[in-house]
Amino acid sequence: MKSSSRNKLFVWMAFFTAILCSVGFLLQDKLRALFVDYVSSQVSAQATTMANLVNEKISVQLKSLNGISYEVERDNAYVTKVLDAYMGKEEGVSFGILALDGKLVSGDTAVQVTSKDFSGITRSFRGNPAASYCKGKGFLLSTPIYRKRNVRYVLYKLYDEVNAQKHFSSDCYGGRCYTSIRDEYSEVVIGSDNKELAENPVWQGDNFSEIRGKLKNLLNISVAAAVRENVEGKAYFFFMADLELPGLSLVGMVPEDVAAQGVENITALIIWVFGLLLILFIIGFGYIFVSERKAKESDELRHAKYLAEKASTAKSQFLANMSHEIRTPINGILGMDTMLLKECKDPQLKEYAQNIQSAGNTLLSLINDVLDISKIESGKMEIVPVEYNLFSILNDSYNMVAMRARDKSLKLEMKVDPTIPAALFGDEVRIRQVINNLLSNAVKYTGQGGIVFSMDFQRIGGQGPTAVSDQSLINLVISVKDTGMGIREEDKGKLFNSFQRLDMEKNRSVEGTGLGLNLTKHLVELMDGSITVESEYGVGSTFTVVIPQKVKKEIPIGDFGSRYKESVDISTEPVNRFHAPSAHILVVDDVPMNLRVMIGLLKETEIKIDTADNGMEALEKIKRTRYDVIFLDHMMPVMDGIETLAVMKALSENPNVKTPVVMLTANAIVGAKDTYLKEGFTDYLTKPVREESLLAMLLKYLPVSLVERAAPPQKTEDEMLDDHEVSHAAVKPITSAVTNQRDVIRTQVLDTPKAPETASSSNGVGSSRLKALGASGFADISIGLGYCMNDEDFYEEMLQEFCNDVKIDPLNDAMEKGDFENYRVMVHALKSTSLTIGAVDLSSLAKSMEFACKEGRYEFVTKNHNELIQQYSNFLKVLKDILDGRAN
């Protein structure tokens, strides 16, 4: 069966090859004919050009003779004098005037000129300018001289044969052709210098007669003609063109290889290409034959590949689904365990709860790592650059690992170069993850001694105060050194493998799956960075990461130890509660939920609060009412906070000229305060607004006479002792990498609220709705409660307000219209409101979309819009079900 198919294929191949060869021969003949026609047309065009040139030369000389004849006609008495003026000026050229009887009236007598020798004289006596030739005497041009209306004389100009050749010969193809001017009898009047072609046998006898006849026939339909003829086995193109003077024509010949230069290889090239196509055709047939056999053999391989891809897809879907399903109950367990820790007074039960919390967090971290690895392997992990505060990352990372280091009696040292720019542009989430993984890994594998975290930077772009911030680049150099067990030289190659743990005998008591370093390496490489390790077995290891980052503002981070101590002091400082029933403030924000937050946070102060949801409404209230403090949101549609303040200051009748105006903004970055102060604001407050920050701001700017201080709550002796121990433990291990502490920035760290220590609610800490929300994994209720004064009732009000103020349709509409400015305003608001209720993931995604709009990266916004809407919609659905009591 196989042999029969093969024979059939060969027969078809031979058949098609024969057809192609036949077509090739026919094509060759056709191409040859087209080639001859093309070259003939080119030679004809060349002949026309040469004929025009000869006509021009003769015309110029005849016009000169006509000028002389005109002078003679004016005054016959000066005939001799006129000729004397021209004679002798040109070598080999003579002039003369003949009378009707043929006698020379005046002129050169050296050469006898008669009408018998030169037929042109007769034509001139008939009133026409003429040219004629006499062998041995030369080439003569003649023109009539009139007296009144009758021809009386003929004026001639005679060129000897040498000078005729010099003045009237023509050339073509760089002298490789032969041209001649011939009379009506086909006698050569003037010929070119190409002796080889001039002496060709074709010009002898009647050999040229047949060719001349063909050319004459072609001249009946065109001004010039050319034909291809073989002479003694060689191909030539012969050409002819009539000149303007009767009886004269331009005749010549050129070899075919000269005339076809530049195109002579086209035919051969086409045939060669055709042959190549024939070869390719044969190869193609062979390939089809082989492919037919291979296709049958590869069916099983393709099927196996399909099954493998299907299995890989199923694995990824399984990992994603199972990770989510596992993470949801774990979040619920951790949420309820947090409540248990807050309510439980029994030390033994509290210890159990702490162990549950630790194990749950470890499990949750592992699941997140598995999800990230799955995303990286499937190519779905994306780097989302935003502007961020470097100190905030370092502060959070230190807080995360300091307690674990203390529990193992390890010294944790932070060496941070105080000159590192604090405001950077990069993927904040992934950089935080890299630092946390390195620190966690160091603590995990270090039994005694300590850990040194170092951060430095190297300039790789524009630098200095004059550098353009968006183009200034640095390499962020992160180093984590530990005194752990170290790594064997032979194990270093396996260090970054997935699910790979080294030295299992010594590390059997260490928790982990071996994913951390593998994930860290992938994340660093996704950010165009590098990671290296130096290790000595039994001594310790040093991991160094280099990540390029863009500098947004050239403001140094300052001394980390001083700033951390200040942040600890601020976070542990008790809230200064007060009453101010006579105070009157205005809060302007386009997001209703933010207004509700402000009202709720200030409920106990009894301050009179007016609200406005846009700049125009605010200006109307500012004109009519004097306020003690005005809080003005930055990002609002139509008229933002900066524009509103500018208009307010320009009002002619303004009772609030001296009223402090505080900017409300979610852009808590280094240098923001200076920017807003330059615009005329008194101060600024970051969103989401925290109670202690808001009350501190009001105490700072409200008139003292309006404030009634509330007595601070008294702490127990045990609580005071705990506060002292926490503060002492947090600050003691920190040292500075640089002894010369310059440009220390004192900035409050308010990015993430601390978990609530108490909760005041009629529902109690164990509210079923909040438990369900925590278990859903969509929100961190501890963060939400932190922004809502640890009041569950107030928190649930904010959740309901979030459900009421849905921006899905406006966001879709702005995306459809390409209105990225309004889109930016809306995701800016979503970033703030979602963080207020603890929806950290949604807030982070909204933040990345806001910064992308701000920087003109609209392709990123368009690409990730559906993901934002999907996450937003899913959260709203879960939240509404929980609030309506439909959640399981």
Residue, then its C-alpha position, 0 to 999 in steps of 0.5 A: m500500500k505504501s509502495s503504491s502511494r509512493n509510485k503515484l506520488f512520483v508519477w504526479m511529480a514527473f508529470f508536473t515537472a514535464i509541464l513546468c519544463s514546457v512552460g519554461f521553454l515557451l516562456q523563454d521564447k516569449l521573454r526573448a521577443l520582449f527583450v528584442d522589442y525593448v532594446s529596439s525601442q531603446v535604440s530607436a530613442q537613441a537614434t532620435t536623440m542623435a538626429n535631433l542633435v545633428n539637426e540642431k547643428i545644421s540649423v545653427q549653421l544655416k541660421s548664420l548663413n541666413g544672417i549673412s544673406y540678409e546683409v547682402e540683400r540690404d546692400n549689394a555694393y558691399v557683397t565682397k566686404v561682407l564675405d571678407a568679414y567671415m572668410g578665413k576665420e574657420e580653418g577648412v571652411s570657405f564661403g562664396i556667392l554664386a550667380l544664376d549662371g553658376k559663376l562665382v560672384s565673390g568668395d574663395t576660389a580655391v575650391q570650385v563649387t558647381s551645381k553639378d557637384f552639389s545638388g543643394i545649390t539647385r535647391s537653394f536657387r529654388g528658394n530653399p536652404a539645403a545641404s549637399y555633399c561631394k566626395g573629395k570636396g566636402f559638405l556644403l550648406s547653401t541658402p538663397i539671396y533675394r532681390k525683392r521677391n526673386v532669388r538672385y544669388v546663392l550663398y554657400k558655406l563649404y566644409d572640407e571633409v575633415n572639418a565636416q567630420k569634426h563639426f557634424s559627426s555624432d556618437c552614441y554608447g560611448g563610441r561603441c556604435y557607428t553613426s553616419i549621415r547619408d544622402e538620398y543615394s545612401e552615400v556616406v556624407i559624414g561618418s563616426d570614427n568607429k572604423e571596425l563597424a564602419e568597415n563591416p561587410v554589411w555596408q559594402g555593395d547592396n548588403f545593406s539594401e534589405i535592412r534599409g528597406k525594413l528601416k524605411n518601412l518602419l519610418n512610415i509610422s515613427v520618426a526613428a526605427a531600429v531592427r535586429e539583424n545577424v551579420e556573420g554570426k553576430a547580432y547587431f541593432f541597425f537604426m535610421a532617423d530622417l533629418e530635417l533637410p531633404g535627402l539626409s538621414l542618420v543611419g548606424m549600427v550598434p552591437e547587441d551586447v552594447a545596446a542591451q548592457g544592463v538588461e542583457n542578464i534579465t532573461a537569464l535571471i528570469i530563467w534561472v529563477f524559473g529553474l530555481l522554482l522548479i527545483l523548489f517545486i521538486i523539493g516541495f513534492g519531496y517534503i510533502f511526501v516526507s511530511e505525509r509519513k511524518a504526520k501519521e507518526s506525529d499524531e500520537l505526539r500531538h495528542a500527547k502534547y494536547l493532553a499535557e497542555k490540558a493537564s497543565t491548564a487543569k493544574s493551574q486552575f486547580l491551584a488557583n481555585m484550591s488556593h482561593e478555597i483554602r485561603t477563605p477559611i484560613n482568613g476566617i480562622l485568623g479573624m476569629d482567632t484575632m477576636l479570641l486573642k482580644e477577649c481571652k484572659d486565660p494565659q494558657l488559652k491565649e498561648y494556644a490562640q497565638n500558636i493558631q495565629s502563627a501557624g495560620n499566617t505561615l500557611l497563608s504565606l505558603i498558599n500565597d507563594v504557591l499562587d505567585i509561582s503559578k502566575i509566574e510559570s503561566g506568564k500572568m505575573e505583571i510588574v505594576p510600577v507606582e510611586y511609593n515611599l521607601f521608608s514605609i516599606l522598610n518600616d513595615s518590613y522591620n516591624m514584621v521580622a523584629m518580633r520573630a528575631r527577638d523571640k530567637s534572641l537574634k540581633l537585628e541591625m538595619k544599615v540604611d544609607p540616609t542619602i537614598p532618595a525616599a520617593l521612588f517609582g517601581d512595584e511597591v508590592r513586589i519590592r516589599q515581598v522581596i525584602n520580606n522573603l530575604l529577612s524571613n529566610a535569614v531569621k528562619y535559618t539563623g540559630q544564634g548571632g544576628i542579621v544585618f540588613s543593608m540598603d545602598f544605591q548606585r546612580i545609573g541615570g541623571q542625578g543631582p538637584t538639576a536632574v529630571s526626576d522622571q529620568s533619574l535612575i538608581n540601582l537599589v542595592i539590598s543586602v541581608k547578611d546572617t550568621g546562620m548555618g551557611i550553604r555548601e558549595e555544591d548546593k548553591g546551584k540548587l538554592f533557587n529551585s522550586f520546592q528545594r530544601l538543602d541540608m535536610e538533616k540540619n534543617r528538619s526543624v525549620e518550617g517551609t517548602g523551599l518556595g521563598l528564594n525561588l519566588t524571590k529570584h523570579l520577582v527580582e528578574l521580572m523587575d530587571g534585577s539580579i540576586t547573588v549569594e555568598s556563603e561559607y558553610g557553618v559561618g553564614s550567608t549574604f544575599t544581595v539583590v540589585i533592582p533598578q528603580k526610577v527616582k521621583k523626587e531627590i529627597p533623601i530618606g534620612d536616618f532610619g533609626s531616628r525616623y523609626k523611633e519617631s514613628v513608634d512614638i507617634s503610633t503609641e501616643p494616646v488619642n487626644r480626645f476633646h469636645a468643641p461644640s462651638a467649632h464650625i468646620l467645612v469638609v469638601d469631598d466628592v466621595p460621600m463615603n469619605l464625608r461619612v467617615m469624617i462625620g463619624l470620626l468627629k461625632e464625639t467632638e460635637i463639632k458642627i460640620d458642613t459638607a460639600d461634594n464639589g468645589m463650586e458648592a464649597l465656594e458658595k458656602i465659603k462666601r456665606t459662612r465663616y469656618d474655623v477650619i476647612f478640609l478640602d479634597h485634592m482630586m475632584p472632577v470639574m474643579d480640584g482642591i488646588e483650583t478651588l483654593a485659588v478661587m477662594k483666595a481671589l473672592s472679594e467678599n470672603p469671611n474665611v481669608k484667615t481660615p486654615v485650609v487643610m488638604l485631604t489627599a491620598n498621595a502620602i509621598v515624600g515632599a507632598k506637604d511642601t508642594y501643598l504649602k506652596e499652593g497656599f494650603t495650611d497643612y495636609l492630611t492623608k487619606p484614609v483619615r485616621e482618628e488620631s491624625l484628624l483630632a491632632m490636626l484640629l487641635k493644631y488649628l482650632p482656636v484654643s477657646l473652642v476646645e474642651r479637653a477630655a480626660p485621657p483614659q487611665k491605663t492599668e499598671d500591666e498595660m503601662l508595663d507592656d507599652h514600655e516593653v514593646s517600645h524598648a524591644a522595637v527600638k533597641p536593635i536599630t543602628s545607623a549605617v552612617t554616623n554622619q546623620r544628615d537631612v533627617i526627615r521626620t515624617q509620620v508613618l500613617d500608611t497602615p493602621k495598627a490592629p485595634e486593641t479594643a472594640s466598642s460595639s453594641n454587637g460585640v467583637g464577634s459580629s457575625r457580619l464582620k466574621a463573614l467579611g473576614a472569612s471571605g478574604f476580600a477585606d482585612i477587618s482589623i484595618g477597616l476597624g482601625y480606620c473606624m475608631n475600632d467601632e464596629d457599628f461605624y465600620e458597618e455604616m462605612l461598608q453600607e456606604f461603600c455599597n451605595d456609592v458604586k462606580i462601576d458604570p461611570l468607570n466603564d463609561a469613562m473607559e469607553k469614551g477614553d476619558f482617562e482624566n475622569y477615570r483617574v479621579m474615580v480610581h483615586a477615590l476608589k483607592s481611598t474608600s476601599l482602604t478605609i474599609g480594609a479592602v487592601d487588594l482592591s485599593s492597591l489595584a486602584k492605586s496602580m491604575e491611578f498612577a498609570c493614568k497620571e503617567g500616561r500609561y493608558e495601554f496598561v489602564t485599558k489592559n487591566h480595566n476588566e480585572l479591576i471591574q471584576q475584582y470590584s464587582n466580586f467584592l460588592k456582591v460578597l459585601k452586599d450578601i453579607l450585609d443583607g444576611r444572605a452570606n453562609 
